[in-house]
Amino acid sequence: MEKSLRVEGFLVSNYRDVQDELYDFAVPHLQSGRLAPDETVVDGFEHIVDAFLMMLHGRNTGKIIVRDRTQASSVG
């Protein structure tokens, strides 16, 4: 049995000439909620090890963010 993996990406530095166009498009959409970033948020630094293990086991969506509990209570 053979396994293979294909990974594709790009370097942002290769496209600096269209950076302003991206910001003009993305920022209003992010602010309005029409474009949502993929992220998993874990509240409280006491859960930082749990968050790291979640990431290693693939139980997060997009970026994993550990948020200070004092900030979490003021959001919303």
Backbone bond lengths (Angstrom), bond angles and torsions (degrees), N, CA, C in turn:
res aa  C-N    CA-C-N  psi(-1)  N-CA   C-N-CA  omega(-1)  CA-C   N-CA-C  phi
1 M - - - 1.449 - - 1.527 107.58 -
2 E 1.291 114.50 138.38 1.458 120.45 -178.33 1.524 109.63 -118.67
3 K 1.312 116.12 141.92 1.456 121.65 176.33 1.519 108.30 -117.25
4 S 1.302 115.61 146.61 1.457 119.05 176.27 1.521 108.94 -142.01
5 L 1.297 115.22 158.78 1.452 122.02 -179.00 1.515 107.88 -141.92
6 R 1.315 115.21 136.49 1.460 120.19 176.23 1.524 107.69 -122.73
7 V 1.310 116.18 126.26 1.457 121.95 -179.77 1.517 107.58 -124.35
8 E 1.322 115.31 129.09 1.454 119.89 177.54 1.517 108.84 -126.88
9 G 1.281 115.72 148.87 1.451 120.02 178.35 1.515 109.82 -164.73
10 F 1.293 115.62 -170.70 1.457 120.51 177.85 1.519 108.28 -149.59
11 L 1.297 114.61 158.83 1.459 121.23 176.64 1.525 108.56 -96.70
12 V 1.296 116.11 125.12 1.457 120.39 179.82 1.522 110.45 -58.21
13 S 1.309 116.49 -35.63 1.467 119.96 -178.39 1.530 112.54 -63.04
14 N 1.327 117.58 -19.67 1.468 120.38 177.20 1.525 112.39 -77.33
15 Y 1.324 117.97 -11.20 1.466 121.85 -174.58 1.522 112.42 -127.10
16 R 1.313 116.77 31.44 1.472 119.62 -179.77 1.530 112.19 -62.08
17 D 1.314 117.41 -24.78 1.461 120.57 -178.42 1.534 112.38 -68.77
18 V 1.327 119.42 -18.22 1.460 121.80 178.13 1.535 112.25 -112.59
19 Q 1.326 116.74 13.37 1.458 121.37 -178.52 1.534 111.33 -61.80
20 D 1.313 118.00 -42.72 1.467 120.75 179.67 1.529 111.08 -62.38
21 E 1.334 116.69 -38.63 1.469 120.98 178.21 1.528 110.79 -63.35
22 L 1.331 116.82 -40.84 1.457 120.89 177.27 1.529 110.53 -62.06
23 Y 1.328 117.13 -47.49 1.468 120.27 179.99 1.525 111.11 -61.77
24 D 1.337 117.12 -41.95 1.472 120.43 179.54 1.524 111.09 -60.16
25 F 1.330 116.97 -34.43 1.458 121.35 179.43 1.532 111.81 -82.96
26 A 1.324 116.67 -50.71 1.463 121.20 -168.27 1.526 113.89 -75.23
27 V 1.313 118.26 -42.08 1.471 120.60 -173.74 1.528 112.05 -59.27
28 P 1.330 120.33 -50.09 1.478 118.55 178.38 1.535 112.58 -61.76
29 H 1.329 117.13 -36.52 1.461 120.28 179.74 1.533 111.31 -69.47
30 L 1.314 117.25 -37.72 1.466 120.25 175.96 1.524 110.85 -66.43
31 Q 1.320 116.45 -42.75 1.465 120.60 -178.89 1.518 112.02 -65.80
32 S 1.327 117.99 -33.87 1.468 121.19 -178.84 1.521 112.46 -84.44
33 G 1.327 117.20 -14.81 1.459 120.31 -179.24 1.517 113.64 91.37
34 R 1.346 118.25 -2.12 1.465 120.38 178.57 1.523 112.01 -69.74
35 L 1.314 116.31 -23.97 1.458 122.86 176.47 1.519 106.45 -122.58
36 A 1.322 116.20 116.23 1.464 120.14 -175.85 1.525 109.77 -114.06
37 P 1.323 116.62 132.66 1.467 118.79 177.68 1.527 110.17 -71.83
38 D 1.330 116.29 145.65 1.460 120.91 173.70 1.519 108.02 -80.24
39 E 1.308 115.87 116.86 1.461 119.36 179.50 1.522 110.39 -157.15
40 T 1.295 115.00 151.02 1.457 122.67 172.99 1.518 106.38 -114.88
41 V 1.331 117.03 125.39 1.457 121.50 -177.46 1.522 109.09 -108.72
42 V 1.322 115.45 129.01 1.467 122.69 176.24 1.525 106.84 -114.95
43 D 1.314 116.82 127.11 1.463 120.91 -177.64 1.527 111.41 -92.27
44 G 1.333 115.37 128.19 1.457 122.12 174.35 1.513 113.75 98.57
45 F 1.323 114.89 126.49 1.460 120.32 -179.24 1.532 112.49 -65.74
46 E 1.334 116.97 -18.39 1.458 118.80 176.91 1.533 111.52 -68.06
47 H 1.335 117.14 -12.45 1.463 122.01 178.98 1.526 112.84 -103.65
48 I 1.331 116.91 15.36 1.461 119.98 -175.83 1.532 112.21 -63.91
49 V 1.326 117.55 -36.64 1.470 120.15 178.22 1.527 109.63 -68.10
50 D 1.331 117.03 -40.94 1.464 120.31 177.14 1.530 110.60 -60.62
51 A 1.328 116.64 -41.92 1.463 120.96 179.63 1.527 110.57 -63.38
52 F 1.315 116.70 -41.64 1.463 120.84 179.09 1.527 110.22 -63.50
53 L 1.318 116.87 -43.48 1.463 120.23 178.70 1.524 111.61 -66.61
54 M 1.339 117.36 -36.22 1.469 120.35 174.82 1.519 110.37 -58.17
55 M 1.341 115.47 -44.43 1.455 120.24 -179.48 1.533 110.71 -62.82
56 L 1.326 116.09 -44.42 1.460 119.61 -178.57 1.529 112.59 -64.11
57 H 1.330 116.05 -30.82 1.463 120.31 -179.20 1.530 113.12 -94.15
58 G 1.341 117.11 3.67 1.455 120.64 176.84 1.513 114.41 73.02
59 R 1.325 117.95 27.27 1.457 121.08 -178.66 1.533 112.17 -97.47
60 N 1.312 116.93 17.07 1.456 120.47 177.39 1.525 109.21 -115.07
61 T 1.334 115.69 162.15 1.455 122.37 174.47 1.518 107.68 -111.73
62 G 1.319 117.17 121.18 1.458 120.42 179.92 1.516 111.56 63.60
63 K 1.311 115.43 -138.02 1.471 120.06 179.14 1.512 110.01 -74.82
64 I 1.322 115.55 149.74 1.461 119.44 173.38 1.528 107.22 -108.69
65 I 1.318 115.83 129.36 1.456 121.90 -175.27 1.520 108.18 -121.35
66 V 1.322 116.41 128.56 1.464 120.94 173.21 1.519 106.01 -101.35
67 R 1.321 115.07 117.42 1.461 121.28 -173.75 1.520 109.80 -104.56
68 D 1.323 115.41 137.54 1.463 122.16 175.31 1.524 108.67 -59.09
69 R 1.307 116.32 129.49 1.479 120.76 -176.96 1.530 111.82 -56.66
70 T 1.326 118.93 -33.90 1.462 120.36 -179.56 1.522 110.55 -68.18
71 Q 1.318 117.71 -31.61 1.459 121.16 176.53 1.520 111.15 -75.40
72 A 1.339 116.69 -34.70 1.459 120.93 -178.62 1.518 111.12 -63.85
73 S 1.321 117.25 -36.36 1.459 120.31 -178.04 1.524 112.18 -73.45
74 S 1.351 117.71 -20.66 1.453 119.69 -179.41 1.519 112.92 -95.78
75 V 1.348 117.37 -4.08 1.464 120.96 -179.70 1.516 108.32 -86.67
76 G 1.331 116.05 142.49 1.445 118.74 173.71 1.458 111.01 118.26
